[in-house]
Amino acid sequence: MLFLVVLIPGVKSQSTIGSEQFFEQAISMIPQLQTSVLNEERDVNFPWIEEYEFRTETRDFDPEDQEYTLRLSPSTPRIRRAQKALYKHYLNTPKFENRELICDALLDANVDWTSLFLIERNIELLIQLAIIYDDKDKVFQKMMSSSEIPIEKIIDLESDRTDLKFALQELKIEKQKILIKYNFNDVFLDFADFINVGGIASRVRENLVASNFSSLEEIAYEQEEVKKEIDLELAEKRQIFDFAQVRYEGPHTDFLNERLSLSVGLRIPNSGNRKLRIKELEFRQEDLIQESKRERFEIENRFEQIMFDLKLNIEKWQVFTSLMSDEETKLSSWKSRISGSADFTPLILLEIEERKIEMELKQLEIVEDVLDDYLRYLNQSGVFCNGQYDSFLRE
């Protein structure tokens, strides 16, 4: 037997995209979202002399009596250490924005892959439902000669068919929008390894804990900054040596009469402004400590609420699935009995099949709630920010 393969110009097979290919593409797009970092290390020498001051005075505009003064205001080792520590703190600012972009991009990728799964499953069920509607329409066409034409059912059918067509178009548009976002076009999506509700229930029993504390890290960074600012203020406050001054005055024509004097200035630090600044920083430090405690409490409470919602929706899915199975068993039994009765019509069987698809669509709505809570659960546990992206959506 000879088989001929004919290649039709302009027709090409669809490439298959699974979770691995999808997330590889999502990861490759992350660098485009990141902002450039400008805080590259530069050598900064903190001076021994904080301020140079040069003055000149004259008497009666006589250059021979010109007076010159040079004043130097020194720094201290304690001040220079505090300045250097604060500079290093600024220099080592964590890339909070870029890290948040990575976390958000990985979360978005998981949300989009989940959305594609739900869209595909909805499309499959709606196509099955459309076939049933077509078969019902054929039955109604054959019943046109009957004196008891089910007018109301025909109207309901046409209404349902219109709603179904619109729903299919909406799903296809949403699917295409997500695929374009990741530069995919005309691909076949493979969800063979996508996690089911039972797998999610097992993952929840692993007892992940809230660890997405990026907001706390920002607070901690600000706390450290305030501490170093206080250290600098205290170092400046403890400086006793204020300045050293050299003064040279004329007459310049008589060397024996020329005078050179050296002055030293000391100070007793008692600046009200500096005290106020230190108190302001201390209050800010205390506020940050309290803010950190509140934020941690809120994060942990939010995580517990998400976990509660997730477990509740898993339980709802289990109850609904059990009831759906019972209903399917009973309808299957009735289906066998009706098929052999004298009053049998294909319309009854089609309505049983229609009911089955409708139940699967309702079940899928609960699955969507479970997946939504599951992604929130994963996000709050910090797995996306830890570099894990698609492993939690695989069986």
LOFIFI-563569 format. One record per atom (N, C-alpha, C): x, y, z. Coordinates in steps of 0.2 Angstrom, whole numbers, plus 5000, padded with zeros to 4 digits. Last residue first. Layout:
# LOFIFI-563569
XYZ...
This chain:
# LOFIFI-563569
501050935190500850885194501550855197501351115190501451045187501250995192501451235197500851225192500851155189502551235203502051235207501351225203503551265193503551195196502851185200503651385188503151345185503051285189504551465197504051495193503551445191505651525209505351465207504751495203506351635215506551605208506151545206505751685225506351645227506551615220504651755221505251795222505851755224503851645221503951675215504651715216503651605234504051565230504251595223503051675245503651705242504051655237501751665250502351615253502951635250501051745242501151765248501651725252501051665230501351725230501451755237500351545234501051545232501351605232499051605237499451575242500151565241498751655225498851705230499251675236498651525218499151575216499251625221497551475226498151445226498751485224496451565222496751565229497451525230496351525209496551595211496751595218496151385210496751405207496851475209494851395216495351355219496051385216494151465206494151495213494751455216494251365196494451435195494551465201493451265201494151255200494551315199492251325200492551305207493251295207492051315187492051385190492351375197492051185184492651225182492651295185490851155189491351125192492051165191490051215179490051235186490651215190490451135168490651205168490551235175489951015172490651015172490851085171488551045172488851025178489651035178488451055158488351115162488651105169488650925154489150975152489051035156487550865159488250835161488750895160486550925153486550935160487250915162486750875140486750945141486850955148486450735142487150755140487250835141485050755145485450725150486250745148484650805132484650845138485050825144484850695124485250755123485250805129483950605129484650595130485050655129482750675125482850665133483650655134482850675112482850745115483050735123482550555107483250575107483350635111481350475116481450525111482250545112480250345122480950365121480950415115479150275125479050345125479750385124479450145127479050165121479050235120481150115133480450135134480050155127482450105132482050045130481350055131482950225137483150205130482750145128482650235150482250275145482350245138483650155156482950135157482550165151484850225153484750155151484050135151484550345160484650345152484550275149484450305173483850325169483950325162485850285174485350235175484750245172486350415172486550355167486050305168485750485183485550495176485750445171486550425193485750415193485550425186487850465190487650385190486950375190487750595190487850565184487750495184487450615204486950635199487050605192488650575209488050545211487550555206489550665204489650595202488950555204489050785209489050775202489050705200489350765223488650765221488550755213490750765222490450705224489650705222491050885217491250835213490850765215490550965228490250965222490350915217491550925238490750915239490450915232492650965232492650895234491850875235492451105231492551065225492450995226492351135244491851145240491851105234493751105248493151075251492551075247494351205241494551135239493951095242493851325247493651305240493851235238494451305260493751305259493451295252495751315257495551255259494751245259495751455253495951395248495651335250495351515264494951525258495151465253496451485272495851465274495351465268497551545265497551475266496851455268497151685267497151655260497151575260497251695280496551705277496551675270498651685282498151635285497451635282499051795275499251725273498751675276498551895283498351885276498451815273499351875294498551865295498251855288500551895289500451835292499651825293500452035286500651985281500451915283500052095298499652095293499752045287501252075305500652045308500152045302502152145298502252075298501652045301501652275299501652245293501752165293501852295313501152295310501152255304503252295314502852245318502152235315503552405306503752335304503352285308502952505313502752495306502952425304503752505325503052485325502752465318505052545318504952475322504252455323504652665313504852615309504852545312504452735325503952725320504052675316505752735330505252705333504652685329506352815320506652745321506052705325505752935322505652905315505852835316506252975334505552955333505352915327507552985330507452935335506652925335507453095322507753035319507552975324507053195331506653175325506853115322508153195339507553175342507053155336509053255330509253185333508553155336508553375328508653335322508753265325508553435341507953425338507953375332509953445342509553405347508853385344510253535332510453465331510153415336509553645337509353615330509553545330510253675348509553655349509353625342511853635352511453655347510753635348513053625360512353625363511853655358514653585361514053575357513453575361515753705364515453665368514753645364517353725355516653735356516353685361518853815350518453755353517753775354520053865339519353875342519053815344521553945339521253885339520553895342522754045330522154035334521853975334524254125327523954065327523354055332525054255318524654235324524354165322526354365314525954305312525654275318526754525309526554485314526154425311528154635306527654595303527454545308529154715311528454725313527954685311530254665305530254655312529554665315530054705291529954635293529854625300529154825285529554815290529554745293528254815275528854845273529354835279527054775279527454725275528154755274526354805295526554825289527054775286525154655292525754705290525954745296524754485296524554555296525254595295523954335296524654365294524454445293523354195305523254265303523954305302522554045305523254075305523054145302521653935315521653995311522354025311520553795316521253825317521353875313518953745325519353775319520153785321518453655335518053695329518453715324518453515344518853555340518553595334517353435347517553495352517953545348516053335342516653375340516753435344514853285345515453265350516053305347514053305334513853335340514453335345514553225324514653295324514553335330514153105330514853115329514953185328512753125330513053115336513853125336512553125316512353175320512653175327512952995313513253045310513153115314512052915320512752905321513152965319510852955313510952965320511652965322511152895301511052965301511152995308511052755304511752785302511752865302509752745308510252735313510952765311509152775295509052815301509552805306509652655288509752725286509752775292508952555295509652555296509952625293507652585292507852585299508652595299507652565278507552625281507752635288507852425279508352465275508252535278506652385285507252375288507852415285505752425275505752455281506352445285506152325265506152405264506152445270505852215271506552225270506652295268504452215272504852225278505552235277504152195259503952265262504352275268504552065257504852115254504752185256504151945262504152005267504552055263503451805260503551865255503551935259503151705268503851725268503951785263502051605277502151675274502851695274502451435273502251485278502351555274501751275268502151335267501951395272501251145271501251195275501751245274500851035263501551045264501751105269499551045261499751005267500451015268499551105248499351145254499551115261499851005240500351055241500251095247498750925241499350895244499850955245497851015234497750995241498350965245498451015222498451075225498351055233498050885218498750905219498850965223496650895217496950845222497750865223496550985207496351005213496650965219498050965196497350965198497250985205499251045186499051025192498351015193499750995169499451045174499151015180500250915160500550905166500250955171499550945148499550875151499750865158499251055141499151055148499150985151499851135127499851065130499851075138499251225114499451225121499351155124499851265098499451215102499651215109499851425090500151375094499651325097499751555084499551495081499951435084501051645093500451645088500351575085501751735106501551665103501051685098502251845114502451835107502351765104501551865125502151825126502451805119500451935121500851965126501551925127499851835113500151895110500651925115499251755122499751735118500151785115498251845128498751825132499351795128497451865116497751925119498351905124496951745114497451775109497851835112496151725125496651675124497251715119495151825122495551825128496251785128494651775110494951845110495451845116494051655115494651655110494951725109493151705124493651665126494251665121492251775115492651805121493251765123491851665107492251725104492551755109491151595117491651565113492151615110490051685120490551665125491151635122489451685107489751745110490251725115488951555107489351585102489751645104488151555118488651505118489151535113487051645115487551655121488151615120486551575104486851635103487351655109486151455110486651455105486951515104485151505119485751475122486251475117484151555110484451595114485151575117483851435104484151485100484551535104483251365115483851335112484251395108482151445118482751445123483351415120481451425106481651485108482251485113481251285108481551305102481851375103480451285120481151255120481551275114479351345115479751375120480451355121478851255106479051325104479551355109478751105102479051135108479251205107477351055093477951085093478251125099476250955091476550985098477251005097476050905079475550955081475850985088477450885068477050865074476650915076478350925059477650895057477250885062479450965066479051015063478350995061480350875071479650875075479250935072481450895064481050835063480350835066481951005071481751005064481350945062482250955083481651005083481451005075483350875080482750845083482150885082484250975076483950925071483350895073484351045088484051075083483851035077485050945095484350965097484051005092486250955088485850885088485150905090486651085092486551065085486151005084486851065106486351105103486151095096487950975105487250945108486750995106488851055100488650995096488050965099488951145111488751175104488551115100489551065120488851095121488551115115490851055115490450995116489651015117491251185116491151155109490751095110491251205129490751245125490651215118492351125133491651105135491051145131493351185126493251115125492551105127493351315132493151305125493051235123493651285146493051305144492851305137494951235143494551195146493751215145495551355139495551295134495051245137495351435150495051455144495051395139496151375159495451375161495051395154497451385153497151325155496451325156497551525153497551485147497251415148497651555167497051575163496951535156498851495170498251465173497651485169499651575163499651505161499051475164499351695170499251695163499151615160499851665182499151685182498951675174501251645179500851595182500051605181501551775175501651715170501251655173501351855186500851865180500951805175502351805194501651795196501151805190503451845187503351775188502651765190503251985188503251955181503151885182503352005201502652025198502651985191504651975203504151945207503451945203505252075195505352005194504851965197504852195201504652175194504752105193505552175213504752175213504552165206506852195209506652125212505852125212506752325205506952275200506652205203506452395217506052395211506152345206507552355225506852345227506452345221509052325226508652345220507952325221509652395241509452335237509052365231511052505242510352505242510052445238512452525243512152455243511452455244512552665244512852625238512552555238511952695256511652725250511852675244512952635264512252615265511852635258514152705261514052625259513352605259513752825267513852815260513752745257513752785280513052805277513152805269515052755282514552705283513952725280515652885280515852825275515252765276515152955290515052975283515152915278515752885301514952885300514752905293517052905298516852835299516052835298517153045300517253015293517052945293516753065313516353085308516453055301517952995319517252975321516752995315518953075315518953005313518252975314518353245310518653195315518553125312518853395301518353335303518653295308519153565304519353495303518753455304519253715296518853675300518953605299520353845295520253775293519853745298520754005289520353965294520253895291521854135286521654065284521354025290521954305283521754255288521554185284522854455281522654395278522454335283522854625278522854575283522554515280523854765273523354715271523454655276524554885274524254855280523754805279524954905261525454885266525254865272523854945254524054875253524554855258522555025261523255025261523554955260521255055264521455035257522155035256521155075277521155135273521355115266521654915279521554975283521655035278520854755274521354815273521154875277520854585274520554645276521154695275520354425269520854475268520454545270520154245271519854315272520454365271519654085268520154135267519854205267519353925274519053995273519654045273518753755271519353805270519053875270518153615279517953685276518653725277518553495283517853505281517753565277519853395282519653465283518953475279519853265278520053285285519853355287518553205268519053245269519253255277518253055260517953105265518553145268518253015244518653025250518353075254517552885235517352955238517852955244517452805220517852815226517652885228515852715217516352765215516752785221514852595211515252615216515752665214513252635204513852605204514352635209511852665204512252675210512852625210510952645193511452695193511952705199510252525184510452535190511052585190508752525174509552525174509652545181507352415176507652485176508452475177506552275168507052305173507252375171505952225157505552265162505952305167506852155150506552215146506152255151507052045158507552095158507352165154505951965155505952005162506452055161505851875145505651945144505751995150506251755149506751795144506451865143505151715156505851725160506251775155504251685146504151735151504751755154504951575139504851635136504651695141504951485150505551505147505451575143503551465151503851505156504551525154503251395139502951455140503351495145504051285139504151335134503851395136503451215151504151235150504351285145502151195147502251245153503051265152502151195129501951165136502151215141501551205113501851245119501651215125501951155097501651135104501951175109501551235081501951205086501651205093500451175068500551215074501151185079501051165051500851135057500951175063500451265038501051235042500751205048500151315022499851275028500451245032500651365010500351415015500051375021500351225000500751285001500351335006500251065006499851115003500251185005500950915002501050975006500651035003500450755004500350815000500450875004501050595004500950655008500950715004500350435000500650494997500550555002500750265002500450325005500750385002500350114996500750174995500350234998500449945000500050005000500450065000
